[in-house]
Every structure is written in structure tokens, then in C-alpha cells.
Amino acid sequence: MRRAASIQLHPEALRHNLAVARRLAPGVSMWAVIKAEGYGHGLFWAAEALAGASDGLAVSQIGEARALREAGFDGALLVLQGPHDAGDVRACHELGLEPVIHEAAQLGHLDAVPVRLPTVWIKLNTGMNRLGFDPLDAEGVTRRLRAAGHGALGLHWMTHLACADEPEHPQNARQLERFVAAASPLPGHASVANSAALFAGWGRASGLDPERVCWARPGIMLYGAHPASVPADAPPEGPQADLRPAMTVQAPIIAVQPLEPGSTVGYGATWTAAAPGRAGIVAMGYADGYPRHAPSGTPVRVGDRICPLIGRVSMDMLAVDLTDCPQAKVGDPVTLWGEGLPVERVARAAGTISYELLTRVADRLQPAR
């Protein structure tokens, strides 16, 4: 059952934000990351919006790539987790995918199937300790892939920075140094930068040959949000940093309650009115993807004003202080995040990150008309 709450998607914002990524790293090719259903916006929607503007699309696993091929997308596709078994290796060959190899078991899967993959990316674990080969094994992995006939069109290199959202963190310098030391002697393209690393200026890792082809992997910034805590003290938001939200979430006011001093709102009576006012009840709750743990004071937008959330978030309702919005009435739309209210501002107030809010919006929200 669809809800009164709605999502409006802005494809032009995706393309604009990709252009911002290109300005941050001139001359660097772009894998537009559309994993996790396009960060909650929709896999096919994101692919359609970005396919003509990006140099390639990046997904997490083979199933996403297969769905895109079946939908008619014939451009370059990077599979960030690579093949999980021999069947996935066959799929990479049949679908013309560029898999990322990060684990010795995947080399075994490649050996088990009589196909040759023309382009392979090799991920190095430079310090995040999530996925990737030890940089000291880079040459050995290269020899094994070459001996098996893989990489006729290129063996390429990537890593992932654990602390790029804190540019001054010493971990970044250590990881970049390890990556450059391992990849510099070996041919192929290089990729180190996600959204945070692009803002930090690492679209091209310093120390690599300036003629080397580099790729970035912008994700969250494409959808109009800044990565985590860049910078930690006062993150630039939305239009202030020339990023545009790709998603606006709205829901109508379905009731207005008068409040007297001492009146409480919601479960647990956690918020108490200090003066006469009004509470607007909005048709949006945690079952729709709004964070249940969002505290009183979390911003929402009513008309052209920012108003505070009050009381606990319910399953399919939340309350907003309308005291300073005397014109607000039942039926008026309330923006939970999006145009006029950057999602990262809501995320910070709720003690989470924009990635979580965008990817948790429930399917029962209807597209805006």
C-alpha cells in the first residue's frame, strides 16, 4: 500500500553533481557508483540519468550488473566485489564486465572456468583491512592473472581510503604511499578516490606518473550529499558547495494539535511545550525510512521555514513544532530532506550519515506527481 509521503527524484541533479566531481579532478575518468539501488534512488533510474555522462557505472555485485545488461545498458560496468564463484566468472565474460579481484579465492574461481577476462581490476589492501591483496603480493597476482590469459586489455589497480572524510588523518598518507609504491612499477590504470577523496584532492594519487590514466569512484556526492564529515567542523551542504539533492522526500500534514504550556507530544511524553503553540502531525515515520532515533530539534522544512521535530518518531507519523508557522495547515507538504533541506543536516541531527537515510527510504513511498 502506497503512502501519502512521496519521493521526488531529480535526474538533472545527478548529472550536475557528476560535473562537480569532474571539476574536482580534471582529466580523471569517472566510475559513477550506483550500488545499493543507486543509493536508494533506484538502480535503473540512476543508470539512465548517468549513462550518457559518466565514463562507466560501478555496482557492488554481479546481480546488479546483470540487471543493467538485461535492461539494455551496454556501457562499461565495474563490479566492485567481483565474482563470488565460478558462475560469476562466466557472467563477467558473457556480460562484458570489469570485475574487481581482491581475494585469493577469486583467483581460484578464475582458474576453474575456461574463459579469459579482457579487463580486470586488482584491489590492494593498503590499510582499510576490508577487501584487497597485500600490496607486497601485487606482482605475484599480476603474474598469475597474466599466465592464465586474463587482462589482455588491461590489469588495473585500486584501493580504498579508510579516512578520506578526515583529510588530515595520518592514515591517508600511509595508504597513499603504500598504493603508489605497489602500483607505480606495474602497468595499468589506477583508482583511489571515492567522493571524500575527491573533495580532499586525491582524484589522482600524488606520486603516480602524471601520464597514468586514473579513475575516480564518486558515490554519495552524485546524490547531492557530502561524504560523512568533510570537513568535520562545518560540512558544506547542498547549494553552498554546488551539490544539488537528487531526492526530495515530502509528506503532508494530516492533523494540527493546539498545545498549552505543559502539553506533551508523542510516545513516552519526551517533549513538553514551554509556551502555547501548535503541533503538526506529518504522515512519515520509521516504517517509511525516517530515523526513529531522530531527537526533538531535528530540522524539517515547512514552506520556507525550518521547524523542529518534536517528540518520538512513530511508525508512520512524526510531529513538528508549527508555533512559528501560523499559516501551516492540514494538507500542506513538509520536506523531510531534499530541496531546501540538505540530507546531511538531518543525518547529523539524528546521529547518523546521509548514506543511511537515502538507502533506507521504504518502497511504500510513492513517486511525486
N, C-alpha and C positions, 0 to 999 in steps of 0.2 A: 504494500500500500504506500503510495507516494504521499509525501508530506507537504504542508504549506510552505515550509522552508525550501529555499531554492539555491541553485548554484548558477552563476553566470560565468562563462569562460570567455577569455579574450585572446584569440589566436594572434592578433597583431602585437600583443604584449610579448609573446614568446619570441617572435622574430626581432622585435626591438631589443629585448634583453640579450639575444644572441649577438646582435650588433655591438652591444656594450662589451660582451666578452671579447669580441674581435678587437675592439679598441684597446682593451687591457693588454692584449698580446698580439701586436701586429705581426703578420706573417706566419702565425701559428695556426695549423689546421684544427678543426673543432669536431670532436665527437659529442653530439648533443645527447645527454643521458636522459632516457625516458623510461627507466626501470620503475618498478612498483607502480604500474599503471600510470606512467607519466607523472610520478609524484602525486598521485591521487586525482589527476586531471583527466585521465583516460589515455590508454596506450595509443589507440588509433587516432584519437584527436591530436595528441602531441606529435605523432609521426606525420600526420597530414600537414600540420602547421609548420613543422620544421624541415621536412624532407627536402624542399627546394632551397633552403637557406643554409643548412649545415653541410659539412663535408661527409658526415656519416652519422648514424644513430647508434647509441650504446644501450644494451639491455643487460639484465642480470643473467638470464638463463635461456636455454635452447627453446623452451616452450614459447617464450615471448617472441623470439626471432622467427620461429615457425609461423606463428600467428600473423606476423607482419608480412612474411613472404606470401602466405595464403591470401592476404588482403591486397596483394599487388605491389607492395613496396619492393623495389628491385635495387635500391642503393646499397652502399656499404653498411654492414651491420657488425658491430663489435659485441662479443658475448663475454661479459666481464668475469663470470665464474667458470667459463669454459665447459668442456664436456665432463659429465659425471660418470659416463660409462661408454662402452663401445658403440652403443646405439646412437649416442650423442655425437660421436666422431663421424659416423656415417651421415648424420644430419648436417653437420658442419660442411661436409663435402657436397652433399646433394643441394643444400640451400645456399652455398657460396658465402659462408660466414667466416669471420675473422675471430677465432677463439683466443682467449687468454689462458695460457698454461701456467699453473702456479704450484703444482704438486707432482711428486714423483709418480704417484698412482696414475695420473693422467698420461704420462709418457707410456705407461703400460697399456692404457686404453688405445693409444695411437698405434702401438705395436700390434695390437690384436686385430686390427682392421686393415684390409689390403687397399687402402686409399691413401692419397697424398694430399695434404692440405697446402695450398699455394702460399697462404699468408698466415703467420702465427705470431701472436704477441706473447712475450715471456714476462711474467711479473716477478720482480725481485722484492724480497722482504728486507727492507733497509732499516727496519726498526719498529714498525707498527705491530709486527708479530700477529698478523691475521692471516693473510694469504701471501704466498711468494716463496721463491727459492732463495737460499743463501746466496748473496752476491758472489761469494767465492766459487760457487758452482756454475756461474754464468757460462763460462767457456765450455764446460762439460755438457751442459744442457744443449748448447749450440751444436756441438759435435754430434750428439745423439740424434737431434732432430734432422740435421743435415744428412747423416748416414742413413736415416730412414726415408729420405727423399722429401721431407717437408720443407716449406719455406722457399720454394723456387721464386716466388715474387717478393719474399722478404721475411726475415725474422726480426721482430721489433721488440722494444723494451719499455717497460713501465714500472712505476712504483706508486705508492700511496702515502702521503704525508699525514702523520698522526695528529700534528698540532698546527696545521696551516692556519686555523682560525685564531691562533695566537702567534703572529709572525715573529715575535721576539723570543719565542721559546727555543732554547738551545737544541731541542730535538730536531728541529727543521734543518739546521746547518749540518748536523750529523748525518741525517738521512740523505740530504742532497749530495754531500761529499761521498757517501758510500755508493750512491747511484751513479754518479759521474765516474768514479773510479772503476766501477764494474762495466758500465756501458760504453765508455769512451773508446776502448780498444776494439769494440765489436761493431760491425756494420748494422744498419737498420735505423728505423725511426725511433723517437724517444717520446715518452709521455709521463709527466709528473704532476700536472696541475688539474685539480678539481676547482670548484668555484672559489673556495677560500684561498687556494694557492694563486689563482688568477688575481684576486684582489691584493695579494701580498707581493705580486710582481714576479712570480715564478712560472709564468707561462712557458718560458724557456729556461731550463736549469743552467745557471751560470757555471761555466767550466766546460760545457759541451762545445764542440765545434760549431761556430756560428752558421755554418752552411748545412748543418744537420737538420733534417726535417723533424719538426716537433708537433705534437698533438696535445691539445688540452681536452679535459673532460668536464665541461660545465654541466652542473645539475641544478641544484636549488636556485641558483641565480636566474636561470632561464624562466622560472616560475614567479619571479619578482621578489624573492626574499633573499636577504643577506645570510651568508653561512654563519650559523651559531653566534659567536661573539667577536665579530670583526668590525671595528675594534671593540674590545671588551667594555670600555668605559661608556661609550656612547655610539652604538652601532648606527651607521647611516641607514635610513629607511626609505623605501619606496621612491617617490619623486625626488627626494633630497639627494639621492645617489643615482638618479636617472634609471632606476629599475621600475618596471611597471607590473602591478599584480596581474597574473594570468587567471586568477579565480576570485570572484566576489561571492561571498555567502551571505544571504539575507533571509530573514524570517519576519512575519508580521506580528505586530502587537495584537493579541487576542483578548486582552482584558486590561482594565486600568483600575487599580485599587487606591482609594484615598488612605493616607497614613496620618496618624496623630502621633505626637511625641510618646515614645514608649512602645509603639506598634512594632511587631517583629514580622519578618518575612521568611517563608520557606521552612523546610525541614530543619529541626534542631534549634529553631529560633536564633540563628547565629548572627543575624543583623538586626539592629534596633534603630528606629528612627529617632533622631535627636530633635527634630522640629517637624511641623506639618509639611506634608509633601504628597507625592504620588508614586506608586509603583506600577510599571508597565510589565505585563506578563507576555513573554515572547515565545513563539512556538518553535523552540530549538532547545535540545537537551543533549545529554551524553550519549543517548542512543543514536543521535544524528552525527556524532563525532565531535561535539563540543566537549572540552575537557571538564570532567566532573570536579576535578580538584581546583579549578579556577576560583580564586578567592574574591570576596567583595572588593570592589575597586577595579577589577579587570575592565578595560575600556571596551565599549561598544559605541556605534555611531547611530544617532537618531537624527535624521535630517542632516543639518550641517553642524551638529554639536556632538562632542564626545561625552558620553554619560557612563557612570559606573555600574557594573553589575552589582547586585545586592543579594545576599543570602546564598544558599546552596543551589547548585545546578541540579535540576531534576532530570528524570529520564527523557522527557520530551518538552520541557519548559525551563525557562530561566526568568529571573526578574531583573529589571533595570530601574534605576532611580530616575524618574522623569520630573523631579521637582523643578529643574531648570529648563524644562521643555514644556511649558504650559500648552503649547499648540498641539503636542503629540496626542494621537487618538487611536482607538481601535482600528485596525486595518493598515496603519502606517508601517512601511518596511523599516527594519532595523538591520544595519550592516554589522555582522559579527567579525568579519575581516575582509579585506579586499580594497576596492577603490575608496580612498579616503581614510582607510584604517589599515596600515601595513600589518600583515600576519605576524611578523616577528615581534611587534609591540604587544600583541595579545599573548604570544607564546612566552615572552619574558614575564609578563604579569602572572601567568599561570605556572611558571616554574618549569617550562618545557622548551622545545625548539620548534621552529616553523615546520620542519620536515614532518614531525609527528602530527601536527594539526592538519596539514594538507593531505597526508596519506590516510587519515582516519575518517574523513568525511563519508558518511554512510551512503549506500546506494539508494536509500529511500528518499533522498533529496531530489527534487525534480529540476530539470533544466529551466532556467528563467525564460519567460516568453516575452 
